Amino acid sequence: MKYALIERHSRQWPVSVACQALGVSPSGYHDRKALDVDSERPRQRISNDALLVRIRAVHTESKCEYGSPRVWKKLRAQGIRVSKDRVQRLMKLHGIKARTKRRFEATTDSKHNLPVAANLLQRDFSPAKPDQIWTTDMTYLWTDEGWLYLTRHCEVDGPVA
């Protein structure tokens, strides 16, 4: 009632003066006015099922790398008005989560004072006779149980082509 009176007389009196006279705050008046403007165009509420389809589309489009904050930002950019908490809740409920990148683990420690083996071959892999040069190769793979180290050894029997 007070806000309507302020609105009616806003051309005759400044809003701040009318608010002071009626004992209401100017910010309250402006907030109410903004709500009245928003009520002229009804908000369309998107259902959880429709929102879930959009969430899955954004998540798949990002190659499953986006979590709820980035999915929410992408939905907002697409014009979908939804809260961050709702997106987070739906993603958690349906088991949609960001794929985390595997951490890098250094397997070589070069910062030490231990002696380093001499390079005896100097990249010359052409032995004069068999059983003179032995080499090895080591590969490491990440598994669910941790790092798995694979190794093989090769005997160089003669000139390598």
N, C-alpha and C positions, 0 to 999 in steps of 0.2 A: 504494500500500500504506500509506504514512504517512498520507495524507489519509483513508483509510477508518478507520484506527485513531483519528485525531482525531475523526472523525464519531461513531464508536461511543462514545467517552468524553466527548463534548461536554457531557453533563449532569453528569458528575462533576467535570470540570476545565474551567477557562476555556480557550477556544480559543487565546488568546495564550500561556498557560503550556504547553499541549500542543505548540504549534508551536515554541516555544523549546526544549523538551526534545527534540524530534525534528529540530531544525535546519532547519525550513522557515519561510517567511515567512507571516504571517497573511493578507496580501493574496493570495498564491499559493493558499492554501487556499480563500479565498472565491471567487477566479476559477475554480478547478476545480469548486467546488460549483455556481457559476452555469452552467458548461458542462454539468454533469450534468443540471441542470434543463432546459436548452435541448435536450439530446439526447432527452428524453422526448417532445417534440413535434418531429417532423422538419420542417426548413425545406423549403418547396416552391420549387424553383428554376424561374423562369420562362424559357422558351426565348427566344432572340434574336428569332425571328419574332413571337412573341406580344408581347414587349416593344416591338418596332418598331411594331406596330399601336397599342399604347397611347401610345407617344411621338408618333406621327403624329396621334393623336386630340387629345392635349393641345396639340400645336403648332398644329393647325388651329383648335381651340377658342379659342386665344389670338390668332387672326387672324394667325398666323405671326410674332408679336412676341416670343415667348419663345425664349431660347437654352437651352443645356443646363442651367445652374444652376437656372433657374426651372422647366424641364420636370421636372428631378429632384425639386425640392421638391414639385411638384404630384403626381408619382407617389407620393412618400412619404406625402403627405396622403391619397392614395387607398388606402394600405395595401400598396403594392407595395414590397417590400424589395429595393433594387437600389443598386449603388454609383454615385456621381457620375461616376466615370471610365468606367464601362460605358455610361451614357447618352450621355456626350460622344463616346465612340468610335463608337457606333452612329449617332448623328446625323451625325458627320463622314463616316462610311463611306457613308451614303445621301444625303448632300448636303442635309441638313435644317439650315437655319440661320435665325437671327432676321433679320427684315426690319429694316434700320436706317432710322431716320428721317433724312430729308434735312435737312442743316444749314441754318439760316436765314442768309441773306446780305443784309445791309443794302445797298441800292442808292442810298440818299440819304445824303450827308454834310452834316449841318447844323452841324457844329462847325468853322467856318472863319471867317476874317476878310474874306472876299471880299464885294464889293458884291452886294446882292440886288436883282433887277429890281423896279421899281415895279409896283403893281397898277393898270394903266391902265383896266381895264374895270369894276372894282368890282362884278363879277357882273352887269353889264348887257349881256346878249347880244342886244339889239335895235338893230342899227345903222340909221341913217337911210337909207343907200343901200348897194348891193352893193359888195363888195371893200373893205370898211373893217375888218372883223374876221376874222382867221384864227386858228384854234385847232389844237391837235394833241393826240393821245392816244398814250401810249406804254405798251406792255405788255411784260413780260419773262417768259420761260418757261425753266424748267430743262430742258436736254436732256442727252444722254450726252456731248455735246461742250462743255458749259458753258452759260452764260446766252445765250439768244437774245432779241434786242430787236426788237419789232415796233412800228412807228409808222405813223400815218396822219394826214393833215391834212384839216381840214374848212374850207370857206369858208362863212361865215354871210352869206347874201344878203339877208335881211330878218328881220322879226320871227319869232322862234322860238315855236311854240305849245306 
